[in-house]
Amino acid sequence: MNDPKAEGESVLGQIRPHGMSDEEARNLSLAREAINFFVGECSGRLGAEEAKASPDPQLIAHWREESRLAAEARRFLQVDDPHGVQAVLDHYNRRLRELNQLHPHGGGDRPT
C-alpha cells in the first residue's frame, strides 16, 4: 500500500469531493499546482529584485501583488465549479508561459 505522506500528499489531499469526476479532480489539482508554480516564479523574481544593489520598489510591489492575487485565486477555487477551475488553470498556465518567455530563469522584469 502506498503511504501518502511518503509521497508528499496528505490523506485528505487524496480525497475527492462526492460527485466530482476524475477529470474535474485532476483539473482542480492541476490548477492548484499551476498557481503554486506561478507563486514560486513570482517569489524568485521578487527575491532577485530585492537582492539588487538598487532594487526597483515598483517591481517589488508588482511581484508581491501578483503573488497575493494568485494566492487569492487558489483560496477561492470551487470544487463545484469545473468551468471556473478550468479558467484558473488556463490563466495560470498562460501566465507561466509568459513569464518563461520573458525571462526563462527569472530576471525580475515585469511581464507585459
C-alpha positions in Angstrom: 0.0 0.0 0.0 1.3 3.5 -0.9 2.0 5.8 2.0 0.6 9.2 1.1 2.9 11.0 3.5 5.9 9.4 1.9 4.7 10.6 -1.5 4.3 14.2 -0.2 0.5 14.3 -0.3 -1.8 14.2 2.7 -4.5 11.7 3.1 -7.1 14.5 2.9 -5.5 15.7 -0.3 -6.3 12.4 -1.9 -10.0 12.5 -1.1 -12.3 13.7 -3.9 -15.5 15.5 -3.2 -18.5 13.4 -3.8 -19.8 13.7 -7.4 -16.5 15.0 -8.8 -15.3 13.3 -11.9 -11.7 12.1 -12.3 -11.2 14.8 -14.9 -12.6 17.5 -12.6 -10.4 16.3 -9.7 -7.3 16.3 -11.9 -8.1 19.8 -13.2 -8.5 21.1 -9.6 -5.2 19.5 -8.7 -3.5 21.0 -11.8 -5.0 24.4 -11.2 -3.6 24.4 -7.6 -0.2 23.2 -9.0 -0.1 25.9 -11.7 -0.9 28.6 -9.1 1.8 27.2 -6.8 4.4 27.2 -9.6 3.3 30.8 -10.5 3.7 32.0 -6.9 7.2 30.3 -6.9 8.1 32.2 -10.0 6.9 35.5 -8.5 8.9 34.8 -5.3 12.0 34.1 -7.3 11.6 37.3 -9.3 10.8 39.2 -6.0 13.9 37.8 -4.4 16.1 38.6 -7.3 14.8 42.2 -7.4 15.3 42.6 -3.6 18.9 41.3 -3.9 19.9 44.0 -6.4 22.0 46.9 -5.2 19.3 49.3 -6.3 16.0 47.4 -6.2 13.0 48.8 -8.0 10.2 49.4 -5.5 7.6 49.2 -8.2 8.8 45.8 -9.3 8.9 44.6 -5.7 5.3 45.8 -5.2 4.3 44.2 -8.6 5.6 40.7 -7.7 4.1 40.9 -4.2 0.7 41.8 -5.7 1.0 39.0 -8.3 1.7 36.5 -5.5 -1.2 37.9 -3.4 -3.7 37.6 -6.4 -2.6 34.1 -7.1 -3.0 33.0 -3.5 -6.4 34.5 -3.5 -7.3 32.7 -6.7 -6.1 29.4 -5.1 -8.2 30.1 -2.0 -11.4 30.7 -4.0 -11.1 27.7 -6.3 -14.5 26.0 -6.1 -14.7 22.2 -6.4 -18.3 22.6 -7.7 -17.3 25.0 -10.5 -15.4 23.0 -13.1 -15.6 25.8 -15.6 -14.1 28.2 -13.1 -11.4 25.7 -12.2 -10.6 25.3 -15.9 -10.4 29.1 -16.4 -8.0 29.4 -13.5 -5.9 26.5 -14.8 -5.8 28.1 -18.3 -5.0 31.6 -16.9 -2.0 30.4 -14.7 -0.7 28.1 -17.3 -0.7 31.1 -19.7 0.9 33.4 -17.1 3.7 30.8 -16.5 4.4 30.6 -20.3 4.5 34.4 -20.4 7.0 34.6 -17.5 9.2 31.9 -19.0 9.2 33.6 -22.4 10.0 36.9 -20.9 12.9 35.6 -18.7 13.3 31.8 -18.6 15.3 31.9 -15.3 13.6 34.8 -13.6 15.1 38.1 -14.4 13.0 40.3 -12.2 11.4 42.3 -15.0 7.7 42.9 -15.1 5.8 40.9 -17.8 3.9 42.9 -20.4 
